[in-house]
Amino acid sequence: MIIVTGATGRLGSLVVSKLLDRVPATEVGVSVRDVGTAAALADRGVRVRAGDFTDPETLGHAFEGADQVLVISAAIRGSRASAASKCAIDAAVAAGASRVLYTSHQMASRNSQFAPAREHAEAEAHLAVQDVASIALRHGFYASTLEHYLPRALQTGELRLPADGPVSWTAHDDLAEADAIALTTPGVLTKTKALTASELLDFADVARIAGEVTGRTIERIVVDDEEWTADVTSQGMPADLAEFTLGMFRAARAGEMAVTDPALEDLIGRPATPARSVIEGILQQVPVLKG
């Protein structure tokens, strides 16, 4: 049985959907914090059990009978993130899984300026010493992150953000497909590689594309970190979240995100979804375009 954690989340739900296109529902199990949110999966024949990375005792039951476990990194900030992932990895091994896969990050490194990348590096190191077959799926930076910035830019005509650098913005759908293929075709990915889109875009490129898509003028304006922090915290963003987010910009301008690799396209057998397509989808949801 293939067990997927976080199966009702943005990535996990897509992974399960892709899996169900490839294997019978009876071969798929999911671990979710609230089984009620996965009722539709249960109706399709997927085994649904409660499991919480922060409550290790629940994971033994959730992972029971697993041949493979896909540990989707939990949406937790700070040092608890790697601890939670390590807990899930340990539970998968204890449950007897012969293969454990972990959704990591393209720039996983203990020296990264982006906190999640450091947490992923710790989880990867823990996974590597387990006595089971394993692989870290180093996902490209999620293109959906642009949802946090484009609506306001469209409203104001300005994309006011700290200095950045090139990023291989990668679509969730592509990564979910790659994860499902890696689970159902074990020999197709034998070592850790960056699973990224093929193009590199900075926020100036994003502003240009958004302008082309909407026919509006959107200017990319670089502001210093302190000015940006003052702006977003005045609008209600917690200070710790602002500092967390600044790590993304610091990493980007240090070149940490300027990574592309053909591994994703090789795995899914088609070109990666262009960032333009993701940007178009985001902008279609912005009210100013609808009215």
C-alpha positions as CSV (number, residue, x, y, z in Angstrom):
1,M,0.0,0.0,0.0
2,I,1.1,3.6,-0.8
3,I,0.5,6.0,2.1
4,V,0.3,9.7,1.4
5,T,0.4,12.2,4.3
6,G,-1.3,15.6,4.3
7,A,-3.6,14.2,1.6
8,T,-6.2,17.0,1.9
9,G,-3.7,19.8,1.5
10,R,-2.9,21.6,-1.7
11,L,-0.1,19.3,-2.8
12,G,-1.3,16.1,-1.1
13,S,-4.8,16.2,-2.7
14,L,-3.2,16.6,-6.1
15,V,-0.8,13.7,-5.5
16,V,-3.6,11.4,-4.4
17,S,-5.6,12.4,-7.5
18,K,-2.7,11.6,-9.8
19,L,-2.1,8.3,-7.9
20,L,-5.7,7.2,-8.4
21,D,-5.2,7.7,-12.2
22,R,-2.4,5.1,-12.0
23,V,-3.3,2.5,-9.3
24,P,-6.5,1.1,-7.8
25,A,-7.9,3.0,-4.8
26,T,-7.5,0.0,-2.6
27,E,-3.7,0.4,-3.0
28,V,-3.8,3.9,-1.6
29,G,-4.0,5.1,2.0
30,V,-3.9,8.6,3.3
31,S,-2.9,10.1,6.7
32,V,-4.8,13.2,7.6
33,R,-5.4,15.1,10.8
34,D,-9.2,15.3,10.3
35,V,-10.6,12.2,8.6
36,G,-13.8,14.1,7.9
37,T,-12.1,16.2,5.3
38,A,-11.2,13.1,3.4
39,A,-14.7,11.6,3.2
40,A,-14.7,11.9,-0.6
41,L,-11.5,9.8,-0.8
42,A,-13.0,7.2,1.5
43,D,-16.1,7.0,-0.7
44,R,-13.7,6.1,-3.6
45,G,-12.2,3.3,-1.7
46,V,-9.1,5.0,-0.4
47,R,-8.1,4.0,3.2
48,V,-8.4,7.1,5.4
49,R,-6.8,7.2,8.8
50,A,-6.0,10.0,11.3
51,G,-2.4,10.9,11.6
52,D,-0.7,14.0,13.0
53,F,3.1,14.6,12.8
54,T,2.9,16.4,16.1
55,D,1.2,13.4,17.8
56,P,3.6,10.4,17.0
57,E,1.2,7.8,18.6
58,T,-1.3,8.4,15.8
59,L,1.1,7.6,13.0
60,G,1.6,3.9,13.7
61,H,-2.0,3.3,12.9
62,A,-2.1,5.7,10.0
63,F,1.0,4.0,8.4
64,E,0.0,0.4,9.2
65,G,0.7,-2.0,6.2
66,A,2.6,0.6,4.2
67,D,4.9,-0.5,1.5
68,Q,5.8,3.1,0.6
69,V,5.1,6.3,2.4
70,L,5.2,9.8,0.9
71,V,5.9,12.2,3.7
72,I,4.7,15.6,2.6
73,S,6.5,18.2,4.7
74,A,4.1,19.8,7.2
75,A,3.1,23.4,6.9
76,I,4.9,24.4,10.1
77,R,7.3,27.2,10.5
78,G,10.4,27.2,12.7
79,S,12.3,24.3,14.3
80,R,9.2,22.3,14.8
81,A,9.1,21.7,11.0
82,S,12.1,19.4,10.8
83,A,11.1,17.7,14.1
84,A,7.7,16.9,12.6
85,S,9.1,15.5,9.4
86,K,11.6,13.4,11.3
87,C,8.8,12.0,13.4
88,A,6.9,11.0,10.3
89,I,10.0,9.4,8.7
90,D,10.6,7.4,11.9
91,A,7.0,6.3,12.0
92,A,7.1,5.2,8.3
93,V,10.2,3.1,9.0
94,A,8.8,1.6,12.2
95,A,5.6,0.7,10.3
96,G,7.8,-1.5,8.0
97,A,7.7,0.6,4.8
98,S,10.3,-0.5,2.4
99,R,10.6,2.9,0.7
100,V,10.1,6.4,2.1
101,L,9.8,9.5,-0.1
102,Y,10.0,13.1,1.3
103,T,8.9,16.3,-0.3
104,S,11.9,18.6,0.1
105,H,13.0,21.9,-1.5
106,Q,15.2,22.6,-4.5
107,M,17.6,24.6,-2.3
108,A,17.7,22.4,0.8
109,S,20.9,23.4,2.6
110,R,21.9,24.0,6.2
111,N,23.4,27.3,5.0
112,S,20.4,28.6,3.1
113,Q,19.1,32.1,3.9
114,F,15.6,30.7,3.7
115,A,14.5,29.0,6.9
116,P,12.5,26.2,5.3
117,A,15.4,25.1,3.2
118,R,17.5,24.6,6.3
119,E,14.7,22.6,7.9
120,H,14.4,20.5,4.7
121,A,18.1,19.8,4.8
122,E,17.8,18.5,8.4
123,A,14.9,16.2,7.4
124,E,16.9,15.0,4.3
125,A,19.9,14.1,6.5
126,H,17.7,12.2,8.8
127,L,16.0,10.3,6.0
128,A,19.4,9.4,4.4
129,V,20.5,7.4,7.5
130,Q,17.4,5.2,7.7
131,D,17.8,1.6,6.7
132,V,15.2,1.7,3.9
133,A,15.2,2.8,0.3
134,S,14.5,6.5,0.3
135,I,14.6,9.7,-1.9
136,A,14.1,13.3,-1.3
137,L,11.9,15.0,-3.9
138,R,13.4,18.5,-4.1
139,H,10.5,20.5,-5.3
140,G,11.0,23.7,-7.2
141,F,9.7,26.9,-5.6
142,Y,6.0,26.9,-5.8
143,A,4.6,29.3,-8.4
144,S,1.5,29.6,-6.3
145,T,3.5,31.9,-4.0
146,L,2.8,34.6,-6.5
147,E,-0.8,34.6,-5.2
148,H,0.4,36.6,-2.3
149,Y,1.7,39.5,-4.4
150,L,-0.1,39.7,-7.8
151,P,-3.6,40.8,-6.6
152,R,-2.3,43.8,-4.8
153,A,0.0,44.6,-7.7
154,L,-2.9,44.6,-10.0
155,Q,-4.9,46.9,-7.8
156,T,-2.1,49.4,-7.3
157,G,-0.2,49.1,-10.6
158,E,3.0,48.5,-8.6
159,L,4.8,45.3,-7.6
160,R,6.6,46.7,-4.5
161,L,8.8,44.1,-3.0
162,P,12.4,43.7,-1.7
163,A,15.3,43.0,-4.1
164,D,15.1,39.4,-5.4
165,G,16.7,37.2,-8.0
166,P,15.8,34.5,-10.6
167,V,13.5,31.7,-9.5
168,S,12.4,28.6,-11.3
169,W,8.7,29.0,-10.4
170,T,7.2,25.5,-10.5
171,A,3.5,24.5,-10.7
172,H,1.9,22.3,-8.0
173,D,0.3,20.1,-10.6
174,D,3.6,19.2,-12.3
175,L,5.2,18.3,-8.9
176,A,2.2,16.2,-7.9
177,E,2.4,14.3,-11.1
178,A,6.1,13.8,-10.6
179,D,5.5,12.6,-7.0
180,A,2.9,10.1,-8.2
181,I,5.2,8.8,-10.9
182,A,8.1,8.4,-8.4
183,L,5.8,6.4,-6.1
184,T,4.4,4.1,-8.8
185,T,7.6,3.6,-10.9
186,P,10.3,3.2,-8.2
187,G,13.2,2.8,-10.7
188,V,12.5,6.0,-12.6
189,L,14.1,8.3,-10.1
190,T,17.1,6.8,-8.3
191,K,18.7,9.8,-6.8
192,T,17.8,13.2,-5.4
193,K,17.5,15.9,-8.1
194,A,15.9,19.4,-8.2
195,L,12.4,19.0,-9.7
196,T,12.0,22.5,-11.2
197,A,10.5,24.3,-14.2
198,S,12.8,25.1,-17.0
199,E,12.7,28.9,-16.9
200,L,14.1,31.5,-14.5
201,L,12.1,34.6,-13.8
202,D,12.6,37.4,-11.3
203,F,9.8,39.7,-10.1
204,A,10.6,42.2,-12.9
205,D,9.7,39.4,-15.3
206,V,6.6,38.6,-13.3
207,A,5.4,42.2,-13.4
208,R,6.1,42.3,-17.2
209,I,4.1,39.1,-17.8
210,A,1.2,40.3,-15.5
211,G,1.1,43.5,-17.5
212,E,1.0,41.6,-20.8
213,V,-1.7,39.3,-19.6
214,T,-4.0,42.1,-18.2
215,G,-3.1,44.9,-20.6
216,R,-2.4,47.1,-17.6
217,T,0.8,48.8,-16.5
218,I,2.4,47.0,-13.6
219,E,5.7,48.5,-12.5
220,R,8.3,46.5,-10.5
221,I,9.5,48.7,-7.7
222,V,12.4,47.6,-5.5
223,V,12.1,48.7,-1.8
224,D,14.6,48.0,0.9
225,D,13.8,45.2,3.4
226,E,13.0,47.6,6.3
227,E,10.5,49.6,4.2
228,W,8.8,46.5,3.0
229,T,8.6,45.1,6.5
230,A,7.1,48.3,7.9
231,D,4.5,48.3,5.1
232,V,3.3,44.7,5.5
233,T,3.3,44.8,9.3
234,S,1.2,48.0,9.2
235,Q,-1.3,46.0,7.2
236,G,-1.4,43.3,9.8
237,M,1.3,40.8,8.8
238,P,2.9,39.4,12.0
239,A,6.5,40.5,12.4
240,D,7.8,36.9,12.5
241,L,6.0,36.1,9.3
242,A,7.5,39.2,7.6
243,E,11.0,38.1,8.7
244,F,10.2,34.5,7.5
245,T,9.2,35.9,4.1
246,L,12.2,38.1,3.8
247,G,14.3,34.9,3.9
248,M,12.8,34.1,0.5
249,F,14.0,37.4,-1.0
250,R,17.4,37.1,0.6
251,A,17.9,33.6,-0.8
252,A,16.7,34.7,-4.2
253,R,19.1,37.6,-4.5
254,A,21.9,35.3,-3.3
255,G,21.2,33.1,-6.3
256,E,19.9,30.1,-4.3
257,M,16.8,29.8,-6.4
258,A,18.5,30.2,-9.7
259,V,18.3,26.5,-10.3
260,T,16.8,24.6,-13.2
261,D,17.1,20.9,-13.9
262,P,15.6,18.7,-16.7
263,A,14.6,16.0,-14.1
264,L,11.0,17.2,-13.7
265,E,10.3,17.3,-17.4
266,D,12.0,14.0,-17.9
267,L,9.9,12.5,-15.2
268,I,6.5,13.7,-16.3
269,G,7.4,13.3,-20.0
270,R,6.3,16.8,-21.1
271,P,7.3,20.4,-20.8
272,A,6.8,22.0,-17.3
273,T,3.9,24.3,-17.0
274,P,5.1,27.9,-17.9
275,A,5.0,30.5,-15.1
276,R,2.9,32.6,-17.5
277,S,0.1,30.0,-17.3
278,V,0.2,30.1,-13.5
279,I,0.2,33.9,-13.5
280,E,-2.8,33.9,-15.9
281,G,-4.7,31.6,-13.6
282,I,-4.0,33.7,-10.5
283,L,-5.0,37.0,-12.3
284,Q,-8.3,35.5,-13.5
285,Q,-9.3,35.3,-9.8
286,V,-8.6,38.9,-9.0
287,P,-11.9,40.9,-8.7
288,V,-10.6,44.0,-10.6
289,L,-10.4,41.8,-13.7
290,K,-13.9,40.5,-13.2
291,G,-15.5,43.9,-12.8
